[in-house]
Amino acid sequence: MGELGPEHLVESYVPGVTDPAALLAELDSLATQLEAHFEYEERSIVAALNVLGPAPRVP
C-alpha cells in the first residue's frame, strides 16, 4: 500500500477483495509513525520553550 495517506487506504478498500488484515496493519503502522512524529515534535517544542526560561505565573 506504500506511503499514501489514510484516506487512500480506506477509499481503496474493497470488501471481499481487499485483505482487511493488511488494511489494519497499514493503519496501525501509520498510527505508530504519527505517534513517533508527535513525540519528536513535542520534545522539540519543549526544548525550545525551555530555552526561553520559566513560564510566567498565571494569577
N, C-alpha and C positions, 0 to 999 in steps of 0.2 A: 504493500500500500504506500510506502515511501514517506516523503516529507510533506505531505499535504495536511491541511487543517482538518479539524473535527467535522466541519460542515461537509466536506467532500467525503469523508469516511462514512458519515451517516447517510448522505444522499446516494452514495454508490452501493449501499447495502440493498440486496435483493433477497427478500425472504424465500427460502427454499433453494437458493442458488449460492449466495454468499455464505461463507462459514462464520456463524455468529461468534465462535471462539476466537477466530482471527480478528474480527472487529473488536471484541472485548480486549484482546491483547494489545492491539494498536492504541485503543483509547487509554488503557492502563499505562502504556509506555508514554503516551503524550502527557498524561497527568503527572507521571514521575518527572518528566523533563520540565514541565511547568513549575512543579514544586521546587526542583533544584534551582531553576532560574530565579524564582521569587526569593528563595533563601539567599542567593547571591546578591540580589538587588537589595534586600533588607540589610545584609552585612555592609554593603557599600554605602547605603544611606546613613546607617547608624555611625559608621566610621567618619563620614563627612560631617554629620551633626556633632559628634564628639569633639571634632577639631574646633568647633565654634565656642565651646565652653559649656558650662552648666545651663540647663534650661531655666528660663525665667520663672519666678514664683507667680502662681496664679492665686489671687486673693479669694 
